[in-house]
C-alpha cells in the first residue's frame, strides 16, 4: 500500500498527500531554479527531514530516559552545488536551553541524532555538518 500520493499542480509545484494522516504539503521550485520559492523545494524537504529525523530519534531516547526535549530547537542550512545541481552540504545546529546536565545522557542523545535513518540514508557525498549547542 502506498504511503504518499502526489500530483503535479503546474508551474513547477507539486502536492504530496500523506495517506494515513491526510496531511499534505506543497513544494515549489526555488527562485534560483525557475520557481517562485513560495514553498519548500524538494531539496529543502531533504534537509528538513534530516533535522526532524535526528530529533525524532533523540526523542525516543529522551522518553526512554524520562527526559523531555522541550526547549530544543534547530536551524538547518542547505548548500547546493551546481553541475550537477544537487545538495552539497546540510548543516544543522541544535540549541537546547534546559538540556540535561548529565554528560552521558547528552552524549547518548547526540549519538542517536547522528545515527538516525535519514542521516544513514543520505549519499556519503553530502556533507553533514551537525553542531550541538548543549
Backbone as CSV, one residue per row, in Angstrom:
resi,resn,N_x,N_y,N_z,CA_x,CA_y,CA_z,C_x,C_y,C_z
1,UNK,0.839,-1.178,0.000,0.000,0.000,0.000,0.885,1.243,0.000
2,UNK,0.566,2.229,-0.835,1.382,3.449,-0.879,1.318,4.222,0.439
3,UNK,2.344,4.985,0.699,2.420,5.854,1.873,1.991,7.271,1.515
4,UNK,2.344,7.698,0.298,2.127,9.071,-0.149,1.527,9.043,-1.547
5,UNK,0.566,9.915,-1.790,0.019,10.098,-3.134,0.318,11.540,-3.529
6,UNK,0.936,11.722,-4.680,1.368,13.050,-5.101,0.799,13.415,-6.453
7,UNK,0.753,14.717,-6.702,0.286,15.198,-8.003,1.016,16.479,-8.372
8,UNK,1.111,16.697,-9.683,1.727,17.908,-10.215,0.644,18.964,-10.337
9,UNK,0.888,20.143,-9.768,-0.098,21.216,-9.761,0.107,22.226,-10.883
10,UNK,1.206,22.079,-11.607,1.546,23.043,-12.648,2.491,24.100,-12.110
11,UNK,3.144,24.797,-13.013,4.060,25.887,-12.664,5.116,25.461,-11.644
12,UNK,5.649,24.245,-11.825,6.741,23.691,-11.017,6.354,23.440,-9.561
13,UNK,5.074,23.187,-9.315,4.582,22.879,-7.974,4.056,21.450,-7.922
14,UNK,4.243,20.831,-6.766,3.678,19.504,-6.521,2.949,19.526,-5.186
15,UNK,2.085,18.543,-5.013,1.434,18.347,-3.723,1.568,16.886,-3.350
16,UNK,1.934,16.639,-2.106,2.055,15.278,-1.594,1.060,15.101,-0.456
17,UNK,0.294,14.023,-0.523,-0.704,13.711,0.492,-0.243,12.482,1.263
18,UNK,-0.090,12.624,2.570,0.235,11.502,3.441,-1.058,10.744,3.692
19,UNK,-1.155,9.543,3.139,-2.425,8.822,3.105,-2.952,8.439,4.483
20,UNK,-2.091,8.084,5.401,-2.558,7.652,6.717,-3.164,8.806,7.507
21,UNK,-2.515,9.980,7.457,-2.972,11.113,8.279,-3.857,12.099,7.536
22,UNK,-3.739,12.127,6.211,-4.464,13.128,5.444,-3.755,14.466,5.355
23,UNK,-2.573,14.586,5.976,-1.798,15.824,5.888,-1.200,15.954,4.500
24,UNK,-1.062,17.194,4.048,-0.457,17.399,2.737,0.567,18.519,2.800
25,UNK,1.427,18.532,1.809,2.400,19.609,1.681,2.599,19.915,0.210
26,UNK,2.985,21.154,-0.038,3.210,21.628,-1.396,4.691,21.934,-1.540
27,UNK,5.256,21.597,-2.696,6.622,22.011,-2.997,6.582,22.988,-4.165
28,UNK,7.597,23.817,-4.209,7.750,24.788,-5.280,9.224,24.813,-5.652
29,UNK,9.505,24.964,-6.923,10.896,25.104,-7.335,11.456,26.395,-6.724
30,UNK,12.735,26.392,-6.352,13.315,27.591,-5.747,13.519,28.707,-6.785
31,UNK,13.672,29.914,-6.273,13.866,31.073,-7.151,15.045,30.887,-8.099
32,UNK,16.121,30.279,-7.607,17.315,30.129,-8.439,17.224,28.952,-9.414
33,UNK,16.045,28.315,-9.472,15.858,27.219,-10.414,14.473,27.307,-11.076
34,UNK,14.129,28.495,-11.528,12.921,28.762,-12.310,11.616,28.738,-11.529
35,UNK,11.679,28.670,-10.204,10.455,28.607,-9.416,10.099,29.933,-8.775
36,UNK,9.060,29.887,-7.978,8.612,31.072,-7.256,9.122,31.091,-5.818
37,UNK,9.629,29.968,-5.334,10.155,29.918,-3.977,9.103,30.188,-2.911
38,UNK,7.864,29.824,-3.180,6.773,30.111,-2.251,6.452,28.944,-1.317
39,UNK,7.218,27.880,-1.420,7.032,26.717,-0.551,8.376,25.999,-0.466
40,UNK,8.432,24.977,0.360,9.645,24.163,0.419,9.949,23.637,-0.972
41,UNK,11.229,23.613,-1.332,11.640,22.908,-2.542,11.847,21.450,-2.158
42,UNK,11.889,20.550,-3.128,12.154,19.149,-2.784,13.468,18.967,-2.012
43,UNK,14.507,19.715,-2.370,15.769,19.569,-1.635,15.683,20.192,-0.246
44,UNK,14.830,21.212,-0.058,14.583,21.738,1.292,13.991,20.640,2.168
45,UNK,13.089,19.844,1.584,12.463,18.768,2.353,13.485,17.727,2.787
46,UNK,14.474,17.459,1.932,15.534,16.516,2.317,16.275,17.057,3.535
47,UNK,16.635,18.343,3.485,17.358,18.955,4.598,16.496,18.982,5.864
48,UNK,15.220,19.339,5.705,14.313,19.363,6.851,14.118,17.961,7.426
49,UNK,14.061,16.969,6.547,13.890,15.586,7.001,15.058,15.147,7.870
50,UNK,16.261,15.594,7.535,17.427,15.207,8.333,17.283,15.719,9.765
51,UNK,16.978,16.995,9.933,16.822,17.537,11.282,15.668,16.911,12.033
52,UNK,14.537,16.747,11.362,13.370,16.147,12.015,13.630,14.706,12.420
53,UNK,14.330,13.975,11.577,14.648,12.584,11.898,15.583,12.520,13.108
54,UNK,16.586,13.381,13.121,17.520,13.407,14.245,16.790,13.654,15.557
55,UNK,15.872,14.629,15.538,15.149,14.959,16.767,14.164,13.853,17.139
56,UNK,13.574,13.206,16.169,12.671,12.095,16.463,13.416,10.979,17.186
57,UNK,14.587,10.636,16.704,15.367,9.568,17.343,15.852,10.017,18.717
58,UNK,16.262,11.283,18.835,16.630,11.816,20.153,15.428,11.748,21.097
59,UNK,14.236,12.037,20.571,13.030,11.990,21.392,12.723,10.601,21.911
60,UNK,12.978,9.597,21.094,12.766,8.208,21.532,13.683,7.892,22.708
61,UNK,14.943,8.288,22.585,15.904,8.055,23.675,15.511,8.864,24.904
62,UNK,15.154,10.135,24.707,14.787,11.001,25.833,13.601,10.432,26.596
63,UNK,12.570,9.985,25.867,11.408,9.399,26.543,11.794,8.171,27.345
64,UNK,12.655,7.356,26.768,13.118,6.157,27.457,13.844,6.516,28.762
65,UNK,14.539,7.667,28.736,15.317,8.108,29.899,14.509,9.013,30.836
66,UNK,13.239,9.257,30.502,12.398,10.093,31.343,12.714,11.578,31.239
67,UNK,13.218,11.995,30.080,13.598,13.384,29.863,12.736,13.955,28.746
68,UNK,12.416,15.238,28.835,11.670,15.886,27.764,12.633,16.726,26.913
69,UNK,12.361,16.806,25.643,13.183,17.635,24.746,12.640,19.060,24.634
70,UNK,11.718,19.396,25.524,11.140,20.726,25.489,12.243,21.785,25.500
71,UNK,12.106,22.780,24.656,13.106,23.838,24.557,14.158,23.580,23.496
72,UNK,14.155,22.389,22.901,15.114,22.069,21.847,14.669,22.710,20.537
73,UNK,15.583,23.370,19.863,15.298,23.934,18.546,16.520,23.713,17.669
74,UNK,16.347,23.902,16.367,17.477,23.729,15.469,17.309,24.581,14.235
75,UNK,18.433,24.876,13.635,18.476,25.622,12.384,19.142,24.748,11.343
76,UNK,18.593,24.770,10.137,19.105,23.935,9.057,19.541,24.816,7.903
77,UNK,20.735,24.538,7.400,21.258,25.249,6.239,21.554,24.231,5.152
78,UNK,21.024,24.489,3.971,21.247,23.605,2.824,22.110,24.354,1.822
79,UNK,23.180,23.716,1.401,24.062,24.306,0.387,23.984,23.446,-0.860
80,UNK,23.661,24.099,-1.960,23.534,23.407,-3.242,24.828,23.513,-4.037
81,UNK,25.054,22.538,-4.857,26.176,22.502,-5.788,25.581,22.614,-7.187
82,UNK,26.347,23.188,-8.091,25.881,23.211,-9.477,26.744,22.258,-10.293
83,UNK,26.223,21.805,-11.391,26.957,20.940,-12.327,27.512,19.677,-11.694
84,UNK,26.768,18.701,-11.354,25.319,18.677,-11.460,24.687,19.360,-10.257
85,UNK,23.478,19.863,-10.456,22.752,20.520,-9.369,22.319,19.440,-8.379
86,UNK,22.829,19.550,-7.165,22.471,18.601,-6.113,22.851,19.192,-4.763
87,UNK,22.390,18.557,-3.709,22.738,19.005,-2.363,24.211,18.679,-2.121
88,UNK,24.951,19.680,-1.720,26.376,19.510,-1.411,26.584,19.305,0.085
89,UNK,25.831,20.072,0.873,26.029,20.026,2.322,24.744,20.402,3.035
90,UNK,24.519,19.764,4.177,23.427,20.132,5.073,24.053,20.403,6.434
91,UNK,23.810,21.600,6.923,24.295,21.976,8.249,23.127,22.099,9.203
92,UNK,23.275,21.517,10.374,22.237,21.600,11.403,22.899,22.010,12.707
93,UNK,22.328,23.023,13.334,22.804,23.462,14.642,21.648,23.348,15.629
94,UNK,21.864,22.554,16.661,20.861,22.350,17.703,21.141,23.293,18.866
95,UNK,20.075,23.876,19.405,20.142,24.725,20.593,19.169,24.139,21.606
96,UNK,19.607,24.067,22.845,18.717,23.490,23.856,18.975,24.117,25.209
97,UNK,18.144,25.064,25.552,18.185,25.609,26.902,17.436,24.631,27.780
98,UNK,17.996,24.331,28.916,17.363,23.365,29.797,17.785,21.939,29.494
99,UNK,18.875,21.785,28.734,19.379,20.443,28.424,19.790,19.735,29.706
100,UNK,19.679,18.416,29.732,20.094,17.674,30.928,21.587,17.879,31.193
101,UNK,21.911,17.961,32.452,23.304,18.201,32.828,24.156,16.948,32.769
102,UNK,23.523,15.797,32.688,24.254,14.536,32.667,24.991,14.381,31.332
103,UNK,26.321,14.437,31.350,27.076,14.336,30.096,26.880,13.009,29.368
104,UNK,26.645,11.927,30.110,26.417,10.634,29.464,25.115,10.653,28.662
105,UNK,24.082,11.256,29.220,22.813,11.338,28.512,22.946,12.267,27.301
106,UNK,23.616,13.381,27.469,23.835,14.294,26.336,24.558,13.578,25.202
107,UNK,25.566,12.815,25.529,26.315,12.076,24.512,25.449,11.028,23.845
108,UNK,24.614,10.358,24.623,23.702,9.347,24.073,22.723,9.992,23.088
109,UNK,22.210,11.174,23.430,21.286,11.877,22.548,21.972,12.327,21.261
110,UNK,23.177,12.827,21.394,23.935,13.273,20.216,24.230,12.094,19.288
111,UNK,24.627,10.986,19.850,24.919,9.802,19.040,23.665,9.282,18.356
112,UNK,22.548,9.339,19.072,21.279,8.914,18.477,20.955,9.784,17.270
113,UNK,21.143,11.088,17.393,20.864,12.007,16.283,21.715,11.660,15.069
114,UNK,22.986,11.441,15.298,23.908,11.195,14.187,23.675,9.855,13.496
115,UNK,22.934,8.968,14.154,22.677,7.659,13.555,21.214,7.484,13.147
116,UNK,20.515,8.593,12.922,19.114,8.486,12.522,19.014,7.908,11.110
117,UNK,17.880,7.334,10.747,17.737,6.708,9.432,17.991,7.636,8.243
118,UNK,17.591,8.897,8.336,17.840,9.802,7.211,19.340,10.070,7.081
119,UNK,20.013,10.318,8.196,21.463,10.556,8.150,22.179,9.371,7.518
120,UNK,21.746,8.172,7.856,22.387,6.965,7.322,21.994,6.695,5.872
121,UNK,20.881,7.263,5.427,20.397,7.024,4.066,20.944,8.006,3.039
122,UNK,21.379,9.169,3.489,21.884,10.170,2.546,23.187,9.707,1.910
123,UNK,23.374,10.092,0.673,24.609,9.774,-0.036,25.803,10.278,0.768
124,UNK,26.847,9.480,0.911,28.027,9.917,1.666,28.689,11.166,1.068
125,UNK,28.375,11.485,-0.178,28.921,12.689,-0.797,28.285,13.967,-0.280
126,UNK,27.166,13.852,0.437,26.533,15.020,1.038,27.136,15.204,2.429
127,UNK,27.839,16.302,2.607,28.458,16.578,3.903,27.367,16.920,4.904
128,UNK,27.433,16.292,6.068,26.505,16.590,7.160,27.300,17.260,8.270
129,UNK,27.092,18.553,8.431,27.777,19.328,9.466,26.781,19.550,10.601
130,UNK,26.963,18.839,11.710,25.999,18.893,12.807,26.698,19.435,14.052
131,UNK,26.090,20.464,14.628,26.629,21.091,15.842,25.574,21.063,16.935
132,UNK,26.007,20.724,18.119,25.114,20.655,19.261,25.512,21.762,20.248
133,UNK,24.601,22.658,20.496,24.846,23.729,21.443,24.147,23.367,22.768
134,UNK,24.600,22.260,23.328,24.119,21.816,24.648,25.085,20.809,25.210
